[in-house]
Amino acid sequence: MSSSQQHQARRTGYSISAMDQALWHISLLLIISCENGWNRGFDFVDSVPVQFQLYPQDHQRLVVNWTADSTVPDVTYEIQVTRTNTLNVIESINVSIRPQEFGESFHTWTWTSKLPLQCTDHSVRMRTVYNSTFVGNWSQWKTHLGVHEYQDQVWREPQMFPSEEVLQERSEVHFCCVAPRDAQVINIIFNNTQYPLINIGSQVKAIAVDNLNITSDLGVIFQCLDSNEDENITANFVSFPPQKPRNLSCETEDLKLWSCKWDPGRLPNLHHAPYNYTLLVKNSGRDLIWCETSSCSFLVFSHLHEYNVTVMVTSILGQKLESIRFNALDRVFPVAKSLSMRPGVTEASLSWTIEGNFTKILVICQVQMNPEGTVMDIEQIVGLVLHFACQLKNLKPSTQYSVKVRCAVSGKRWGKWSDPQFFTTYPLVDIWRSIQALPSGRSVIVTWRTYASGTQLDVKSYEVQLQQENKLEKLCTNTWLHQTEFLIDERGCNISVRAITRAGTSAPSHILIPPAERSENNVIVKRIVGSTGTGFMLLWIEDASAMCGYTIEWCQNGTGVLPCNPSNLRWETVHQSNTSLSLRAGAFISGRRYTFNVFGCRVDGHHLIDTHVGYLQEQKPTQFTKIQDSPVVTSSSAIITWTFPEDHPLHPGFITGYLVTVQDGQGSNQNHTYTISVDNPHRKTITVNSLMENKEYTYYIQACTSVGPGPPTHRRFRTSPDYSLFWVKIVIPMAFLFGCCTLLYWTRLRNTVVEIFTHPTKVNVKIVELDSCLYEMSKRIGALRVEDCMCCDLEIIDVRPGMAERKFMICPNDAGCSSVHPTEHCYSTELLDDVCDDPVSDSSMNVCNFTYSPTITEVSFCRSSFSSDGLIEGQPVPPHSTCIKGYVTSAVVPT
C-alpha cells in the first residue's frame, strides 16, 4: 500500500492486513487478463466477415450455406433478408450454433418466402454476434434476382406467379403480377374475386389469398390486367399433402414372399400430381421398392430374422413415413389350399396342401366341421410342400356338412380360415338306373348299393317303390339282390329304395326318371386316353340346369357297351360345382374300351349331357382284316379291297388306319416293295401303281392303332401282260430296219442323179478359187459393187447336157451360140490354168457381166480363142466363142 493509503487507514481506524493486500492484487490481475482475452476475441469477430453461399431451393425458398470456426463458444449469426432494390428488411433472424471441440463446421439455413421468388429481387447478408454484446462486421449483400424484362426479351403481357403450380389446401398464398417496363398493374383477380393490391415495387403488385380450397384437374383461374390493357390468365391447382400410412402390417403365407398392406388415408384429388409409394427394408442392403397405393410385395431375405420396414409416400407437397419392426416367424400365416373331400355314409376323408418353404418348421392346422362344430388339431413338420389329411367320423347318412381349415407356425398366431368346403354324406342305399327304349314304352332297371362303414350293416331286405302319377307299385327283395326292373310309359316317375335292418327302416333313397326324350341321341362322343399312372381324368362342360350335381356311369368289365351286367355297373356322384372327375387307374385294365356317360341331375331327373370313350392304355390290334375279293389288276396296277369292323368296342385300341405292303413273288427284292399307309379307318380300298407287267405279287393288310399295326392278312395276285408293249417291241425294230434300207437306197439314188446332172466333163471347177478369181476380175473390170446394184435372188441349176447337146454347144460355127443376146458388157481376162482343163487353156476367157430382167431365163458363159487384149470395153463378144448355157429358174427383183 502507498504511504497515503496507510495514512488514511490509520486516520479512519482501519488496518489492512497482508492477506487482504494479496487478494486485492490477484483480483486486479484477473480483470486485466480477461479484458485482454475479450479484446482478442472481439478483434477476431470484427476482422472476419462471414462468407456464405445463396441459392434457391424452389420458387418459395432460399438456402444459405456457410462455414465457421466451431471452437469459438457462444456465437450467434444474424441474418437479414430484403426485398426489391430499396433493401427494405423483411426478415431478420438470429441463428445459434453449438460449439464443437475442433475444426470448421458447415451450416445451412433455409428461408421460406410468402411471395414467389420470381416476383422481385431478394438479398441476404449476415454477421456474427458474440455473447449478445460484441457484433461482427456485416457481409456483402448477395441477391437472388426475380424476373425482369430485357431489351431482347420484350413482354407483351404481364407475368404472373405462381402459374400452373400445385398449392397446399388451407394455406395462405401470395400471388404477384409483374408488369412490362412501360406499364403498371391495375387489377388482379383470383377465382373471379378482385383482391386489394399489395405494393411490392414500381411494377410489381401482389394479392394475399387465405384458406385455399381444393380444386379439380381444371384448377382455379388467376387473372392480371395492366395499364396498357394487356391481360394474362393462368391457372393453379390446390391439393393437400399426403397422409401418413396407417395400420402398416406385413405377413407371408409361404416364407417366400412378403406382403405389406396399409391404409393410405385420403387419396389425391389431382391426376397429374399423384402420390408415390415406396418401401425400404433398412437392414437388407437393398434398394427402394416401388409399391401400389395400399400394398407392396417383396421377396423374403433368407439372412434376415428381424425386419425393419419403412413405407414412404411422396408428393409435390411433401412426404410422410411409417415404419415397423417385426420377427419373421411372428408374421407367417400359412393358408390351406386345394381342399378335397371324399364323403362316405358315416365318415369322410379330407385332404389339403400348404405351399411354402417350411423346412424344419412345425405347422399346426385346425379343422372345423359344421353343424357339429367339432375342431380337430393336426401337427406336421414339412419341407417345401406340406400335404395334410384327416378322417371325419361319426357322420350321419344323407347329411350335408361343411369344413374349413386354418393353420399356424410353431404355435404362433392362427392364419385365416379357408373357404368352407361343403359335402353330403352318402345315403345308406345309393340308387341308380338304366333306361332302355321299347316299342311299347320303356324298361327301367334300378340298381342300388349299400355302403358299410365300420361294422357291416345288418340288412334284412330292401323295399323298392315306383310312383307314376296314379300308379303306385311296391315290392320287397332279398338282401343278395341289388337290382329290379320296371316297365313304364313315356311319362316320368319316382323310384325309391330303402333298407330294412334290425334297427328299423333307413331313410329312402330317391331317383327320378325323366320323360322320354330324343335329344340324348345327339350327344357327341369324345375320345379320351388315360394313363396307367393317373387313370382317367373326365372333364365336361357345366350344365346350367344341373341343380343336384352330376352322375357318371361306366361298366367295370370294359366291354364298352351299356347297359352292362348289374354287378359290373359303376357310378360316381359329383357335386354341382365340379365339372371333373378323376378315376384311379387301379380299377381299369389296359387294352379295354370304357364308355363313361355323364348325366346332369335336373329337376325332373338325370339327363345325358356328355359321353367319353377311351382306353387306359391302347394296345396293338388282335383281329385280322378280311379279304373277300381278288384285286382288280392291270399290267401296272392293282385295286385292293378289304373289310374290317373298325368301330367294334372289343378292339384293344382305337383303329387309326391300315398298313398295306405289296412285295414281288419272292419278297427278296426290297426295291420292288410298296408300303402304303391309310390314315382313314373307314377307307378300305386303295390302288397300287407302278407294278411290273405279268409278275406275281403278295400283299399284306394290317389294321393299326396308335401303338402299332396288328396281325397281317395276305394274298397273292399276278399282273396281266402288256400287249401294247409287245407290239412296241416288234414295230420299233421293223421301223429301224425300214429306215436303214430307205437311207441306203436314197444314197445310191443321189449318186446316180449327181452323175447325170453334174458339170461338163473335163471342167473341174474349184469353188473357192473361182470365187477368188471372180472377185479379182470384178475389181479389174470395174464391175458394179453389191451396194450399187439392185438386189435380186437367183437360183441357177446346172444341167449336164447330153452328148448331142454338148456337141452342139461347143461348136464354134454354130449360129445358136449367138442366137441369144442379152444386154451385156463383156470383158476379157486371163484365167488361171487350173480353171478349165480345155486344150486351149492358154487362151483367154471372156467373162460377161450381164444385166438381167425378170424375163430372162437363159445364161451363157462364153469362151473365146482370142486374147483379152483385143477386147474393147463396151463391145459385144465375137460370135466365135464357146457357150455354156444354163437356165435361170427363179429371179426376185425388188420393184
Secondary structure as GFF3:
##gff-version 3
##sequence-region A 1 895
A	DSSP	alpha_helix	3	12	.	.	.	ID=ss1
A	DSSP	alpha_helix	18	47	.	.	.	ID=ss2
A	DSSP	beta_strand	52	56	.	.	.	ID=ss3
A	DSSP	beta_strand	61	69	.	.	.	ID=ss4
A	DSSP	beta_strand	75	83	.	.	.	ID=ss5
A	DSSP	beta_strand	88	97	.	.	.	ID=ss6
A	DSSP	beta_strand	104	112	.	.	.	ID=ss7
A	DSSP	beta_strand	122	130	.	.	.	ID=ss8
A	DSSP	beta_strand	134	135	.	.	.	ID=ss9
A	DSSP	beta_strand	142	144	.	.	.	ID=ss10
A	DSSP	beta_strand	159	161	.	.	.	ID=ss11
A	DSSP	beta_strand	166	168	.	.	.	ID=ss12
A	DSSP	beta_strand	173	178	.	.	.	ID=ss13
A	DSSP	beta_strand	185	190	.	.	.	ID=ss14
A	DSSP	beta_strand	193	194	.	.	.	ID=ss15
A	DSSP	beta_strand	198	199	.	.	.	ID=ss16
A	DSSP	beta_strand	204	209	.	.	.	ID=ss17
A	DSSP	beta_strand	220	226	.	.	.	ID=ss18
A	DSSP	beta_strand	231	239	.	.	.	ID=ss19
A	DSSP	beta_strand	246	252	.	.	.	ID=ss20
A	DSSP	beta_strand	257	263	.	.	.	ID=ss21
A	DSSP	beta_strand	276	281	.	.	.	ID=ss22
A	DSSP	three_ten_helix	282	284	.	.	.	ID=ss23
A	DSSP	beta_strand	289	290	.	.	.	ID=ss24
A	DSSP	beta_strand	295	299	.	.	.	ID=ss25
A	DSSP	beta_strand	306	315	.	.	.	ID=ss26
A	DSSP	beta_strand	318	327	.	.	.	ID=ss27
A	DSSP	three_ten_helix	328	331	.	.	.	ID=ss28
A	DSSP	beta_strand	337	343	.	.	.	ID=ss29
A	DSSP	beta_strand	348	355	.	.	.	ID=ss30
A	DSSP	beta_strand	361	370	.	.	.	ID=ss31
A	DSSP	beta_strand	374	382	.	.	.	ID=ss32
A	DSSP	beta_strand	385	392	.	.	.	ID=ss33
A	DSSP	beta_strand	400	409	.	.	.	ID=ss34
A	DSSP	beta_strand	421	424	.	.	.	ID=ss35
A	DSSP	beta_strand	429	438	.	.	.	ID=ss36
A	DSSP	beta_strand	441	450	.	.	.	ID=ss37
A	DSSP	beta_strand	459	468	.	.	.	ID=ss38
A	DSSP	beta_strand	471	478	.	.	.	ID=ss39
A	DSSP	beta_strand	483	488	.	.	.	ID=ss40
A	DSSP	beta_strand	493	501	.	.	.	ID=ss41
A	DSSP	beta_strand	504	505	.	.	.	ID=ss42
A	DSSP	beta_strand	509	513	.	.	.	ID=ss43
A	DSSP	three_ten_helix	519	522	.	.	.	ID=ss44
A	DSSP	beta_strand	525	529	.	.	.	ID=ss45
A	DSSP	beta_strand	536	539	.	.	.	ID=ss46
A	DSSP	beta_strand	550	555	.	.	.	ID=ss47
A	DSSP	beta_strand	569	574	.	.	.	ID=ss48
A	DSSP	beta_strand	580	583	.	.	.	ID=ss49
A	DSSP	three_ten_helix	585	587	.	.	.	ID=ss50
A	DSSP	beta_strand	593	602	.	.	.	ID=ss51
A	DSSP	beta_strand	605	615	.	.	.	ID=ss52
A	DSSP	beta_strand	632	633	.	.	.	ID=ss53
A	DSSP	beta_strand	638	641	.	.	.	ID=ss54
A	DSSP	beta_strand	657	664	.	.	.	ID=ss55
A	DSSP	three_ten_helix	670	672	.	.	.	ID=ss56
A	DSSP	beta_strand	674	678	.	.	.	ID=ss57
A	DSSP	beta_strand	685	688	.	.	.	ID=ss58
A	DSSP	beta_strand	696	704	.	.	.	ID=ss59
A	DSSP	beta_strand	713	718	.	.	.	ID=ss60
A	DSSP	alpha_helix	723	757	.	.	.	ID=ss61
A	DSSP	alpha_helix	767	781	.	.	.	ID=ss62
A	DSSP	three_ten_helix	786	788	.	.	.	ID=ss63
A	DSSP	beta_strand	793	797	.	.	.	ID=ss64
A	DSSP	alpha_helix	803	809	.	.	.	ID=ss65
A	DSSP	three_ten_helix	815	818	.	.	.	ID=ss66
A	DSSP	beta_strand	824	829	.	.	.	ID=ss67
A	DSSP	beta_strand	845	850	.	.	.	ID=ss68
A	DSSP	beta_strand	858	864	.	.	.	ID=ss69
A	DSSP	three_ten_helix	868	870	.	.	.	ID=ss70
A	DSSP	beta_strand	881	892	.	.	.	ID=ss71
###
